[in-house]
Amino acid sequence: MAASRRARSRRRCRWVGFLDIPAAAESANRVAMFRQGLREAGFVEGRNVAIEFRWAEGQLDRLPELAADLVRRRAAVIVTVNAATPAAKAATSTRRSSL
């Protein structure tokens, strides 16, 4: 029974792609606020939502490939900040989904 419950739980767990320009360390406060907002909306990381981060590390030319990777991996939604948004929009032009 426990295995079946875990399988149902995995199916309900959505995963979010988070795409940002700076390195992870530079976005720590932004990520903490994002996680808090998810919790306030009822999304608990590890229970019903998983987050995968992609960092361009200041290299804007990396954004299209990082966004495309999140799309290929079928993120339910991609969260972007500032200049990362056009890359995510372009990568998702043929696939739409919602959390």
C-alpha positions as CSV (number, residue, x, y, z in Angstrom):
1,M,0.0,0.0,0.0
2,A,2.8,2.5,0.8
3,A,4.3,2.1,-2.7
4,S,1.0,2.8,-4.3
5,R,0.6,5.9,-2.1
6,R,4.1,7.1,-3.1
7,A,3.3,6.6,-6.8
8,R,0.1,8.7,-6.5
9,S,2.0,11.4,-4.6
10,R,4.6,11.5,-7.4
11,R,1.9,12.0,-10.0
12,R,0.4,14.9,-8.1
13,C,3.8,16.5,-7.6
14,R,4.4,19.2,-10.2
15,W,7.8,20.5,-10.9
16,V,8.7,24.1,-11.5
17,G,11.6,25.3,-13.6
18,F,13.3,28.4,-12.2
19,L,15.5,30.3,-14.7
20,D,17.6,33.3,-13.7
21,I,20.6,35.2,-15.0
22,P,23.0,35.4,-12.0
23,A,24.7,32.5,-10.2
24,A,22.7,30.7,-7.5
25,A,24.5,32.5,-4.6
26,E,23.5,35.9,-6.0
27,S,19.8,34.9,-6.1
28,A,19.5,33.3,-2.6
29,N,17.1,36.0,-1.3
30,R,15.0,35.9,-4.4
31,V,14.8,32.1,-4.2
32,A,13.9,32.2,-0.5
33,M,11.0,34.6,-1.3
34,F,9.9,32.4,-4.2
35,R,9.8,29.3,-1.9
36,Q,7.9,31.2,0.7
37,G,5.3,32.3,-1.9
38,L,4.9,28.7,-3.0
39,R,4.3,27.6,0.6
40,E,1.8,30.4,1.2
41,A,-0.1,29.1,-1.9
42,G,-0.1,25.6,-0.6
43,F,2.8,24.2,-2.6
44,V,5.3,22.4,-0.3
45,E,8.6,21.6,-1.9
46,G,9.2,17.8,-1.8
47,R,5.5,17.1,-1.2
48,N,3.5,18.5,-4.1
49,V,6.0,20.6,-5.9
50,A,9.7,20.2,-7.0
51,I,11.9,23.0,-8.2
52,E,14.8,22.7,-10.7
53,F,17.0,25.7,-11.0
54,R,18.9,26.8,-14.1
55,W,21.5,29.6,-13.7
56,A,23.0,31.5,-16.6
57,E,25.8,32.7,-14.3
58,G,25.7,36.2,-15.9
59,Q,26.0,34.8,-19.4
60,L,22.9,35.9,-21.3
61,D,23.7,33.8,-24.3
62,R,23.1,30.6,-22.1
63,L,19.5,31.5,-21.5
64,P,17.9,30.0,-24.6
65,E,19.5,26.6,-24.0
66,L,18.7,26.6,-20.3
67,A,15.1,27.5,-21.1
68,A,14.9,24.8,-23.8
69,D,16.2,22.2,-21.3
70,L,13.4,23.0,-18.9
71,V,10.9,22.7,-21.7
72,R,12.3,19.4,-22.9
73,R,12.1,18.1,-19.3
74,R,8.5,19.1,-19.3
75,A,8.4,21.6,-16.5
76,A,4.8,22.4,-15.5
77,V,5.7,26.1,-15.3
78,I,8.9,28.1,-15.8
79,V,9.6,31.0,-13.5
80,T,11.8,33.7,-14.9
81,V,13.2,37.0,-13.7
82,N,13.8,40.1,-15.9
83,A,15.8,39.4,-19.0
84,A,15.4,35.6,-18.7
85,T,11.7,35.9,-19.7
86,P,12.1,36.3,-23.5
87,A,14.3,33.1,-23.6
88,A,11.6,31.1,-21.7
89,K,8.8,32.5,-23.8
90,A,10.6,31.5,-27.0
91,A,11.4,28.1,-25.7
92,T,7.7,27.5,-24.7
93,S,6.1,28.9,-27.9
94,T,5.0,25.4,-28.9
95,R,4.2,24.0,-25.5
96,R,1.8,25.4,-22.9
97,S,1.0,24.0,-19.5
98,S,-0.2,25.2,-16.1
99,L,0.6,24.5,-12.5
